[in-house]
Amino acid sequence: MTKIVGLTGGIGSGKTTVARLFEALGVPIYIADEEAKTLMQNSKIIQQELIQLLGKSCYVDGQLNRSFIASKVFNDQSLLQKINAIVHPKVAEHFERWVSKQDAPYVIKEVAILFETKSQDQFDLIITVTAPTETRIQRVIDRDQKTKKDIESIIDNQLPESQKMSQSHFVIHNISLLETEINVQNIHEKILNKIKNS
């Protein structure tokens, strides 16, 4: 039975970098946010439900209007929860089908809001990626051209790093890429040992 490892961390922590390092070691990676966007774009059921909830403006010429949706949910947690209630179950079904096709001792599912959605029970092990707040803010500014204020608002809406770390089996402090690579290799070996001995 393939083990499911959750990979999480706040915005700008470097989750995707860490996921790619595991992928280089041969671990199958499922990035939930990317799959959610694909499903929101391609699933007719999701499209219909989102249009019912938000109106026709959430799609323009058949393309998902991300900036419109982002502006709607920016300060509206209840609306965000309604969108998540539409999208997350479909992502979960897609993930189960994906896992059934993998032939590896374990897979990694990268989930930005793993603890926030109280989905920790779905994983055999959890890895949290963290970095100093200023580092995270600068990474997101460089990547997304968001303002510092916008990023701080997102960080404030995410669970504090300390709470994530205390509930995780492994923590990666992603500051130096070389150190992160060494950490990933060590964690990979520990996970394989756990599986072998379980």
WOFENGI-V831203 format. One record per pair of residues at least 4 apart in sequence whose ideal C-beta (glycine too) atoms are under 8 Angstrom apart, sorted by sequence separation. I is the first residue (numbers start at 1). J is the second residue. If there is no record, write none. Layout:
i: {I	I}
j: {J	J}
//
This chain:
i: {9	14	15	16	17	18	19	20	21	23	31	32	33	34	35	36	37	38	39	43	44	45	46	47	48	49	50	51	54	59	65	66	67	68	69	70	72	76	77	78	79	80	81	82	83	84	85	86	87	88	89	90	91	92	93	94	95	96	97	98	113	115	119	131	132	133	134	135	136	137	138	139	140	141	146	147	148	149	150	151	152	153	154	159	160	161	162	163	164	175	176	177	178	179	180	181	182	183	184	185	186	187	188	189	190	191	192	193	194	9	22	23	30	51	59	60	64	102	114	115	131	141	146	159	175	9	23	40	58	59	73	111	114	120	140	141	165	173	174	8	22	39	40	51	58	72	73	141	7	50	51	57	60	99	111	131	172	9	20	50	114	19	40	58	73	141	173	7	57	58	137	140	172	7	19	47	114	172	54	69	95	109	137	7	16	54	136	137	172	170	54	106	137	50	106	108	136	170	41	133	41	40	53	37	37	53	54	88	53	130	50	53	84	128	130	130	50	128	49	128	46	128	135	46	126	127	130	116	126	127	128	129	130	131	116	126	127	128	129	130	131	132	46	115	125	126	127	128	130	131	45	113	125	127	129	40	43	120	39	115	115	114	36	39	36	39	115	36	39	35	32	35	35	127	32	30	125	30	30	125	28	28	27	30	32	33	26	29	30	32	33	27	28	29	30	31	32	33	74	27	28	30	32	77	27	29	106	22	105	106	105	19	106	105	19	16	4	15	2	15	2	5	7	11	2	3	4	5	6	7	8	2	3	4	5	6	7	8	9	2	3	5	7	8	2	4	6	8	8	8	6	18	18	6	6	15	14	6	13	6	13	14	4	5	8	13	4	5	6	7	8	9	12	4	5	6	7	8	9	10	3	5	6	8	9	3	5	7	9	12	13	12	11	12	14	10	12	12	12	11	12	12	11	11	11	10	11	10	10	10	18	9	8	18	17	21	25	8	14	17	21	25	13	27	18	22	17	21	25	9	14	18	22	5	3	3}
j: {13	18	19	20	21	22	23	24	25	27	35	36	37	38	39	40	41	42	43	47	48	49	50	51	52	53	54	55	58	63	69	70	71	72	73	74	76	80	81	82	83	84	85	86	87	88	89	90	91	92	93	94	95	96	97	98	99	100	101	102	117	119	123	135	136	137	138	139	140	141	142	143	144	145	150	151	152	153	154	155	156	157	158	163	164	165	166	167	168	179	180	181	182	183	184	185	186	187	188	189	190	191	192	193	194	195	196	197	198	14	27	28	35	56	64	65	69	107	119	120	136	146	151	164	180	15	29	46	64	65	79	117	120	126	146	147	171	179	180	15	29	46	47	58	65	79	80	148	15	58	59	65	68	107	119	139	180	18	29	59	123	29	50	68	83	151	183	18	68	69	148	151	183	19	31	59	126	184	68	83	109	123	151	22	31	69	151	152	187	187	72	124	155	69	125	127	155	190	63	155	64	64	79	64	66	82	83	117	83	161	83	86	117	161	164	165	86	164	86	165	86	168	175	87	167	168	171	158	168	169	170	171	172	173	159	169	170	171	172	173	174	175	90	159	169	170	171	172	174	175	90	158	170	172	174	87	90	167	87	163	164	164	87	90	88	91	167	91	94	91	91	94	95	187	95	95	191	98	99	194	102	104	104	107	109	110	104	107	108	110	111	106	107	108	109	110	111	112	153	107	108	110	112	157	108	110	191	108	191	192	192	108	195	195	110	110	99	110	99	112	102	106	108	112	104	105	106	107	108	109	110	105	106	107	108	109	110	111	112	106	107	109	111	112	107	109	111	113	114	115	114	127	129	119	120	129	129	122	129	123	130	131	122	123	126	131	123	124	125	126	127	128	131	124	125	126	127	128	129	130	124	126	127	129	130	125	127	129	131	135	136	136	136	137	139	136	138	139	140	140	143	151	151	154	155	155	158	158	161	164	172	164	164	174	174	180	184	168	174	177	181	185	174	188	180	184	180	184	188	174	180	184	188	191	191	195}
//
